Amino acid sequence: MESRLPKPNHFYKKATTLIDIDLKKKNQTMTKIQTGLSRAVSSTKLTDDTKKDKNMLNNDGKSNNENESLPQTTRTKNIAAITRSNEAIKAMKRPGPIVTTANTKKPKVKVSVKAITPRKTLKTALKTRNGINRPTENSTINKTTATAATTTTTTTTTVNKWDYKGRFAIVNSELIKLRGNYKEILAKNTDLQKMIDDLKDNGNTYKLKLEEYETLKTTLSKELETTKEELKQVQNEKEDFVKRWTKAEEAYKNVTEELKELQDKFANQQAKLQEQAIETKKVKTKLEHDENLIKDLTIHKEELQSLVHQMDKERRILHNTVQEMKGNIRVFCRVRPRTPKETSKPLCFIKFVDECTIEIGKSDGSDMASCSGKVRNVRQEFSFDKVFPHNASQADIFEELSLLVQSALEGYNVCVFAYGQTGSGKTYTMEGEPGFDTEGMIPRTVRHIFKEMKELELLGWEYRIEASFLEIYNEHIVDLLDSQCNKIHEIRMRDNRGHDLYVSNLKVEEIHNAEELQDCLLTAQRNRAVAATNSNERSSRSHSVARIRLIGEHKTKEEICVGNLNLVDLAGSERLKGEEAARTAETKNINKSLANLGNVILALLKKQEHVPYRNSKLTHLLMPSLGGNSKTLMLLNISPLDECYNETLNSLRFASNVNNCKINVKRVRTALPNISNNLSSSSTSDI
Ligand SMILES: Nc1ncnc2c1ncn2[C@@H]1O[C@H](COP(=O)(O)OP(=O)(O)OP(=O)(O)O)[C@@H](O)[C@H]1O
């Protein structure tokens, strides 16, 4: 950092120049002084002779007056100085220059002026006048004086001793000279005095300047310190910078190397890129070709999709036609096997006449006796759409049911009722038991729906599934998915035509996979009201309804189909006796709703104008799924036990009534190949 203060060198130079100028002036002055002094010394030499003739001179009035005009002190001093000089010379006993006159005989006055050192005299004079002793000036003066003395020494004047006039003349002339010199000296003295004053003034100026210089020096010293510190700091910074520079250089080196590598890679990549560009061009050409092909194929696909859609429509129509031909209301009969707990219990006579006909009788044949006691030899025979023997698997039942599930997916309403006395196997048929083979119709239906949904997706159909589980107990609807809530559930119409009903405040779950629906089913099972009865260890005294709503949407064709699938596990159909008195109301309600269900189905079959849907909550709820083009399946479950014969007979009659009302459905009797027609003959071991 450059200081704003003036550079010290400049001041020093300036000061030196000033001093030099002063010194020059001084030297000039001193030279003048020396010249004056030389002359003074010469005058002093003559004063020596004058001293000798002092008395004579004193007598001369003119001379005396002239002498008196000189300052007394100066004169005295000069004389004293000359005297001292002579005395000094004598004391040194040094042979001085001898001046011999040509005429040795004549008395001659020998005026010998020895070399004198007017130093003291001059010093004294200066002291007296100025009071300052300057050795430099003195030394110069000394030298000058010495030279003058030498010159004076060589000057010899030979005057006869007796020639007073001559001598006087000489002295007088000398005196005149001295007076002139004196005047000059006085003038010069004045000059010197002035010079001394000037020098004093200069000295003060110099002092001030010196002080200034000292101040300046101090300032500059401080500045120098600051500058040094700054320099030190700058040096540190420089060191840091050098370190950073070194690091940066290393980094630069590394980066350069990396750059080189990258450049190499870039070159490789560019080469590859060029190759790829060629390849891309080829691919592009192929792509264009493929795109054209895809366009053609897309058009073809759309044509095919339209065709498939059309065919799917036709298939649905055909499927529905088949289903309708089979009957919109169908009745299946399933005979359950004997459970391990029932091995000791006698079985009634059951004969599977064909796949649609069953013959039943008491094991002891008492049912064949007429009122008159004669054996009629005719057993009770019942015909249904299908009869499933005791060894029919869940899969066999579902094979038939799956056609109705398909109808539900195609937008039809389907109702499946499991009917029968308590313990006849309704729950087993609908819900089943854990295990792939034993799982019931509900889980199978769900799996079937999801499987079919995937295939229908290929045809452009997207499905949404909603599920709700409820039970009707004592003519009250209970939400099986939300049993904690005490909300009132009422059946309400979605539209004025009454084609679609819903239950208020009912929890409806959207189902995304089979597992979710299985979870809902388990929740419903837990919440289902169960009451113990004599007939079964776990008897259901309510109608359980699983409602699955299938909403299909074909976005391309802008078609929507909505199908409702109702899987109903009805309450036990048995007629309860005295010990269930506490459940009279419950039993009445069950019997009433079951009877009404039969009436509704019969009315539908007979195509009656009035169908008594609203006589019970069950038929009211299922109204949209009973009648019209909806499909209804009555799954009659019967027990093979002889003790259940009467209830079995009642159930068969109820279902048979429904079935007998169906018209235009011709059945072809086909013998069952693997199942014994006469159940009684093999009943004990097989069932
Ligand atoms: N097809 C069958 N194969 C094997 N066991 C069966 C079959 N049907 C029913 N069972 C068994 O018979 C017993 C009674 O069946 P289930 O509980 O299903 O009768 P239910 O009619 O539903 O009675 P509830 O009206 O009290 O519910 C159960 O132990 C069940 O396992």
The ligand as an SDF file (V2000), in Angstrom:
LIG
                    3D

 31 33  0  0  0  0  0  0  0  0999 V2000
  -72.6940  -81.4270    1.7620 N   0  0  0  0  0  0  0  0  0  0  0  0
  -72.1920  -81.6060    2.9730 C   0  0  0  0  0  0  0  0  0  0  0  0
  -71.0850  -82.3250    3.1160 N   0  0  0  0  0  0  0  0  0  0  0  0
  -70.5490  -82.5210    4.3430 C   0  0  0  0  0  0  0  0  0  0  0  0
  -71.0730  -82.0150    5.4790 N   0  0  0  0  0  0  0  0  0  0  0  0
  -72.1660  -81.2700    5.3980 C   0  0  0  0  0  0  0  0  0  0  0  0
  -72.7880  -81.0150    4.1470 C   0  0  0  0  0  0  0  0  0  0  0  0
  -73.8500  -80.2320    4.3530 N   0  0  0  0  0  0  0  0  0  0  0  0
  -73.9010  -79.9900    5.6830 C   0  0  0  0  0  0  0  0  0  0  0  0
  -72.9220  -80.6310    6.3040 N   0  0  0  0  0  0  0  0  0  0  0  0
  -72.6750  -80.5900    7.7560 C   0  0  0  0  0  0  0  0  0  0  0  0
  -73.9130  -80.6790    8.3940 O   0  0  0  0  0  0  0  0  0  0  0  0
  -73.9270  -79.8350    9.5330 C   0  0  0  0  0  0  0  0  0  0  0  0
  -75.0660  -78.8680    9.4620 C   0  0  0  0  0  0  0  0  0  0  0  0
  -74.8850  -78.0540    8.3630 O   0  0  0  0  0  0  0  0  0  0  0  0
  -75.2380  -76.4910    8.3360 P   0  0  0  0  0  0  0  0  0  0  0  0
  -74.7920  -75.8420    9.5560 O   0  0  0  0  0  0  0  0  0  0  0  0
  -74.7610  -75.9460    7.0830 O   0  0  0  0  0  0  0  0  0  0  0  0
  -76.7960  -76.5230    8.3700 O   0  0  0  0  0  0  0  0  0  0  0  0
  -77.7380  -75.2950    8.2420 P   0  0  0  0  0  0  0  0  0  0  0  0
  -78.8810  -75.7040    7.4770 O   0  0  0  0  0  0  0  0  0  0  0  0
  -76.9900  -74.1710    7.7730 O   0  0  0  0  0  0  0  0  0  0  0  0
  -78.1850  -75.0130    9.7450 O   0  0  0  0  0  0  0  0  0  0  0  0
  -78.6450  -73.6260   10.2970 P   0  0  0  0  0  0  0  0  0  0  0  0
  -79.9670  -73.3150    9.7350 O   0  0  0  0  0  0  0  0  0  0  0  0
  -78.6970  -73.8580   11.7570 O   0  0  0  0  0  0  0  0  0  0  0  0
  -77.6160  -72.7010    9.8470 O   0  0  0  0  0  0  0  0  0  0  0  0
  -72.6480  -79.1510    9.5950 C   0  0  0  0  0  0  0  0  0  0  0  0
  -71.8440  -79.7790   10.5130 O   0  0  0  0  0  0  0  0  0  0  0  0
  -72.0570  -79.3370    8.2430 C   0  0  0  0  0  0  0  0  0  0  0  0
  -70.6830  -79.4640    8.2680 O   0  0  0  0  0  0  0  0  0  0  0  0
  1  2  1  0
  2  3  1  0
  2  7  2  0
  3  4  2  0
  4  5  1  0
  5  6  2  0
  6  7  1  0
  6 10  1  0
  7  8  1  0
  8  9  2  0
  9 10  1  0
 10 11  1  0
 11 12  1  0
 11 30  1  0
 12 13  1  0
 13 14  1  0
 13 28  1  0
 14 15  1  0
 15 16  1  0
 16 17  2  0
 16 18  1  0
 16 19  1  0
 19 20  1  0
 20 21  2  0
 20 22  1  0
 20 23  1  0
 23 24  1  0
 24 25  2  0
 24 26  1  0
 24 27  1  0
 28 29  1  0
 28 30  1  0
 30 31  1  0
M  END
$$$$
